[in-house]
Amino acid sequence: MTEDSTRLIHTRKSRLAPATVNPSVDRGSTVLFDTVDALYGNKPTYGRMGHTVHRELEAGLSALEHASHTQLTSNGLQACALSIASVAKAGEHILISDTLYGPTRRFCEKYLSRMGVEATTFAPRATDALTELIKNNTVAIVMESPGSLTMELHDTRAIVSLAKSKDLITILDNTWGAGLFHKPLEIGVDISVQALTKYVCGHADALGGAVMTNRDDLAADILMMAEYWGLSLSSDDAYLCLRGLRTLDARLKTHEANALEIANWLDQRADVASVLHPALPGHPDHAIWKRDFTGSCGLFSVILNTKNRKQGETFTEALRLFGMGFSWGGYESLAIPCDRQLRRTKADVIAPPKGALVRLHIGLEASSDLKTDLERGFTAMAETS
Ligand SMILES: *Cc1c(COP(=O)(O)O)cnc(C)c1O
């Protein structure tokens, strides 16, 4: 275990002794006060702003991401939307990665355009081309590394230095790195965002999101926008995310080892055209991964050697241990064919898949059992034409 593990276990607010290891869950909208001054006094004064369990979760996430401020939201998409809406106003322009999580991209293209903010996509791996997209009214660059589904990495350090030279704010969706394997704020990113739904919760039983920063000015804007929108996270979900946070390091190391074993095994197979996993030496962004990340999680994609989309869908339908469903980060393995949702508008160095693109989440099962299950998929795939 790393020192992060110690911090995640011991970052606790002081409590009156004797106390249980975990905080109690205060469920409540109304908070009662004895005096009018207290009622109108320092926040939090209402359930939307959270209770003890929220303060503990914020403290743990701040320790994890080396942030001074953490704003909780009810899910990851809300955290992405909040971070972006906090920094862009009508008449301004933002740059968003072509590999951004689909619903975040939709928020930028469909919702922000209604609010007078223009969004332009950039190719995630072409930092020079990004420079040319910056306009006089550009205010922010929104990244996700690795990108959803196709796993390209940004040269985040180069983008940060470009952004600083032009006075732009940088935002990075850090759900894959989970704050453990990647610390964007440490390399100069202004705002890090996570879907807590994934690894922090880790058990597929709650939704949550978080926006983290070290900048007081941005933290104030994020808090203000969260209050305008009325964002909140239920105490029960906050509790589940906090509980997951304590074992994040131990779980992620097992996801990492299991996923690397499966990825290397897949990489040798003739029925797999390529494995899109940044920790494999053959990944085109492997050098960036080595420079900026300290590990890899259970999520990666493969391009199967298929003749048609149907074969890729048969592959996933034949699996029994791998569930077919959206989301990831829980203890269980998942597989989804991605071709129906993949949308790219920029040419990229990772060529558009010729075969079926399948995203795998490797859970905590025995890798030998997972391989047997995947063999079942390959057999079904071969029998389909
Ligand atoms: C899942 C996910 C989100 C959204 O999180 P939800 O809690 O499902 O809303 C955002 N970004 C990335 C990269 C994700 O994988």
The ligand as a MOL file (V3000), in Angstrom:
LIG
                    3D

  0  0  0     0  0            999 V3000
M  V30 BEGIN CTAB
M  V30 COUNTS 15 15 0 0 0
M  V30 BEGIN ATOM
M  V30 1 C -19.2750 7.5190 -15.4530 0
M  V30 2 C -18.4870 8.7030 -15.8030 0
M  V30 3 C -18.9810 9.9860 -15.5570 0
M  V30 4 C -20.3670 10.2220 -15.0200 0
M  V30 5 O -20.5590 9.7130 -13.7350 0
M  V30 6 P -22.0460 9.3650 -13.2200 0
M  V30 7 O -21.8920 9.2630 -11.7560 0
M  V30 8 O -22.4250 8.0940 -13.8840 0
M  V30 9 O -22.9320 10.5050 -13.6330 0
M  V30 10 C -18.1830 11.0550 -15.8810 0
M  V30 11 N -16.9570 10.8880 -16.4110 0
M  V30 12 C -16.4510 9.6670 -16.6630 0
M  V30 13 C -15.0990 9.5390 -17.2560 0
M  V30 14 C -17.2020 8.5390 -16.3790 0
M  V30 15 O -16.7030 7.3360 -16.6580 0
M  V30 END ATOM
M  V30 BEGIN BOND
M  V30 1 1 1 2
M  V30 2 1 2 3
M  V30 3 2 2 14
M  V30 4 1 3 4
M  V30 5 2 3 10
M  V30 6 1 4 5
M  V30 7 1 5 6
M  V30 8 2 6 7
M  V30 9 1 6 8
M  V30 10 1 6 9
M  V30 11 1 10 11
M  V30 12 2 11 12
M  V30 13 1 12 13
M  V30 14 1 12 14
M  V30 15 1 14 15
M  V30 END BOND
M  V30 END CTAB
M  END
